[in-house]
Amino acid sequence: MERWQALDLAKKHVSKESNLKHMIAVGGIMREMAIHLGQDVEDWESVGILHDIDFETCTGPQDHTIVARDILCDQLDQTLIEAIMAHNHEHTGVPVDNDIKRALICSDAVSGLIIAATLVLPSKKIADVNPKSLMKKYNSKDFAKGVSRERIALCADLGLSLEEFLGIALNGMRGIASDIDL
């Protein structure tokens, strides 16, 4: 699925602008991760964009991504749907057993850290966030308390140091900054 197709599909099921921006942000990070890891860029970006397609229609964590599976069953390859379901593995039971699943989990989490780090800047621009300050924010337990550091740390299972992953994620979000108004 091409990026524009994933975006069109997401917009049919997601009306809240902040949810769409989050999905686009995760798509941008996943795209950059695919490039870095030598994976299929379109598939990985589509998974990032579509990972929360059911967020406004599911009843909570217990059926999040299960509703997505039903929405996407005729739209996306089963292995990509499983990657989406694995980012809610605690409730779906889908194992986190390959790189795209691991990448989606850490990309989903790190997007929140990057957005929070951006919004505390006077400029509110991702271009002004630097990897060193992002690392400090990651290490500050009081900053963006809702961001799971454990999920971000899953980047180690992809062979990436935390610093390397934060740089990749930051570059991915810079690539779509105008799409998310940052």
C-alpha positions as CSV (number, residue, x, y, z in Angstrom):
1,M,0.0,0.0,0.0
2,E,1.3,3.4,-0.9
3,R,1.5,6.3,1.6
4,W,-1.4,8.2,0.1
5,Q,-3.6,5.1,0.2
6,A,-2.8,4.5,3.9
7,L,-3.6,8.2,4.6
8,D,-6.9,8.1,2.7
9,L,-7.9,4.9,4.6
10,A,-6.9,6.4,7.9
11,K,-8.9,9.6,7.2
12,K,-12.0,7.5,6.5
13,H,-11.9,6.0,10.0
14,V,-10.2,8.7,12.1
15,S,-11.7,12.1,12.5
16,K,-9.8,13.6,15.4
17,E,-6.8,15.7,14.1
18,S,-4.5,14.8,17.0
19,N,-5.0,11.1,16.3
20,L,-4.3,11.5,12.6
21,K,-1.1,13.5,13.4
22,H,0.1,10.8,15.8
23,M,-0.5,8.1,13.1
24,I,1.4,10.2,10.5
25,A,4.2,10.7,13.0
26,V,4.5,7.0,13.6
27,G,4.4,6.4,9.9
28,G,7.3,8.9,9.4
29,I,9.4,7.1,12.1
30,M,8.6,3.7,10.6
31,R,9.6,4.9,7.2
32,E,13.0,6.1,8.5
33,M,13.4,2.8,10.4
34,A,12.7,0.8,7.2
35,I,15.3,2.8,5.4
36,H,17.9,2.3,8.2
37,L,17.1,-1.5,8.5
38,G,16.8,-2.2,4.8
39,Q,13.1,-3.1,4.9
40,D,10.2,-2.3,2.6
41,V,9.6,1.4,3.1
42,E,5.9,1.5,1.9
43,D,4.9,-1.5,4.1
44,W,6.5,-0.1,7.2
45,E,5.2,3.4,6.7
46,S,1.7,2.1,6.0
47,V,1.8,0.0,9.2
48,G,2.8,3.1,11.1
49,I,0.1,5.2,9.6
50,L,-2.6,2.6,10.1
51,H,-1.6,1.2,13.5
52,D,-4.4,3.2,15.4
53,I,-7.0,3.1,12.6
54,D,-9.6,1.7,15.1
55,F,-8.7,4.0,18.0
56,E,-11.9,6.0,17.7
57,T,-14.2,3.0,17.2
58,C,-12.8,0.3,19.6
59,T,-14.1,0.2,23.1
60,G,-10.6,0.2,24.8
61,P,-7.4,-1.7,25.0
62,Q,-9.2,-5.0,25.0
63,D,-10.4,-4.7,21.4
64,H,-7.9,-2.2,20.1
65,T,-6.3,-3.6,16.9
66,I,-8.8,-6.4,16.8
67,V,-11.3,-3.9,15.3
68,A,-8.3,-2.7,13.1
69,R,-7.8,-6.3,11.9
70,D,-11.5,-6.3,10.7
71,I,-11.1,-2.9,9.0
72,L,-7.9,-3.8,7.3
73,C,-8.6,-7.5,6.4
74,D,-9.2,-6.7,2.7
75,Q,-6.8,-3.8,2.5
76,L,-3.5,-5.0,3.9
77,D,-1.3,-8.2,3.9
78,Q,-1.9,-10.4,6.9
79,T,1.7,-10.1,8.1
80,L,1.3,-6.3,8.3
81,I,-2.0,-6.6,10.1
82,E,-0.3,-8.9,12.6
83,A,2.4,-6.2,13.1
84,I,-0.4,-3.7,13.9
85,M,-2.0,-6.2,16.3
86,A,1.3,-6.8,18.0
87,H,1.7,-3.2,19.2
88,N,-1.2,-4.2,21.6
89,H,0.2,-7.6,22.3
90,E,-0.7,-7.4,25.9
91,H,-4.4,-7.7,24.9
92,T,-4.2,-9.5,21.5
93,G,-1.7,-12.2,22.4
94,V,0.1,-11.6,19.1
95,P,3.8,-12.3,19.7
96,V,6.4,-9.6,19.2
97,D,8.6,-11.8,17.1
98,N,10.0,-9.8,14.2
99,D,11.5,-6.5,13.4
100,I,8.5,-4.7,12.1
101,K,6.5,-5.5,15.2
102,R,9.4,-4.4,17.5
103,A,9.9,-1.2,15.4
104,L,6.2,-0.3,15.6
105,I,6.1,-0.6,19.4
106,C,9.2,1.6,19.9
107,S,8.2,4.0,17.2
108,D,4.7,4.5,18.6
109,A,6.1,5.3,22.1
110,V,9.0,7.5,20.9
111,S,6.6,9.7,18.9
112,G,5.1,10.9,22.1
113,L,8.5,11.8,23.6
114,I,9.5,13.7,20.4
115,I,6.3,15.6,20.3
116,A,6.5,16.5,24.0
117,A,10.2,17.6,23.5
118,T,9.1,19.8,20.6
119,L,6.2,21.4,22.3
120,V,8.3,22.7,25.3
121,L,10.5,24.6,22.9
122,P,9.7,28.3,22.2
123,S,9.6,27.6,18.5
124,K,7.6,24.4,18.8
125,K,9.5,23.0,15.8
126,I,10.9,19.5,15.4
127,A,13.8,21.1,13.5
128,D,15.0,22.7,16.8
129,V,15.0,19.4,18.8
130,N,18.5,17.9,19.0
131,P,19.3,14.3,19.8
132,K,21.3,15.3,22.9
133,S,18.4,17.1,24.5
134,L,16.1,14.3,23.5
135,M,18.3,11.9,25.3
136,K,18.1,14.1,28.5
137,K,14.4,14.2,28.2
138,Y,14.2,10.4,27.9
139,N,16.3,10.0,31.0
140,S,14.1,12.5,33.0
141,K,11.4,10.5,34.7
142,D,9.4,13.6,35.3
143,F,9.3,14.5,31.6
144,A,6.4,13.0,29.5
145,K,5.5,10.6,32.2
146,G,3.0,8.8,30.0
147,V,5.7,7.8,27.5
148,S,6.8,4.2,28.0
149,R,10.6,4.1,28.2
150,E,10.3,0.3,28.3
151,R,8.6,0.3,24.9
152,I,11.2,2.7,23.5
153,A,14.0,0.6,24.9
154,L,12.8,-2.3,22.6
155,C,15.0,-0.6,20.0
156,A,17.8,-2.7,21.5
157,D,16.2,-5.8,20.1
158,L,16.6,-4.2,16.6
159,G,20.3,-3.8,17.2
160,L,20.1,-0.1,17.8
161,S,21.4,1.8,20.7
162,L,19.0,4.2,22.3
163,E,20.9,7.2,21.0
164,E,20.9,5.8,17.5
165,F,17.2,5.1,17.6
166,L,16.3,8.5,19.0
167,G,18.3,10.0,16.0
168,I,16.5,7.8,13.5
169,A,13.1,8.6,15.0
170,L,13.9,12.3,15.1
171,N,14.9,12.3,11.4
172,G,11.7,10.4,10.6
173,M,9.5,13.0,12.3
174,R,11.4,15.8,10.7
175,G,10.6,14.4,7.3
176,I,6.8,14.7,8.0
177,A,7.0,17.8,10.3
178,S,4.9,19.9,7.9
179,D,2.2,17.2,7.9
180,I,1.8,17.4,11.6
181,D,2.3,21.2,12.0
182,L,5.6,20.8,14.0
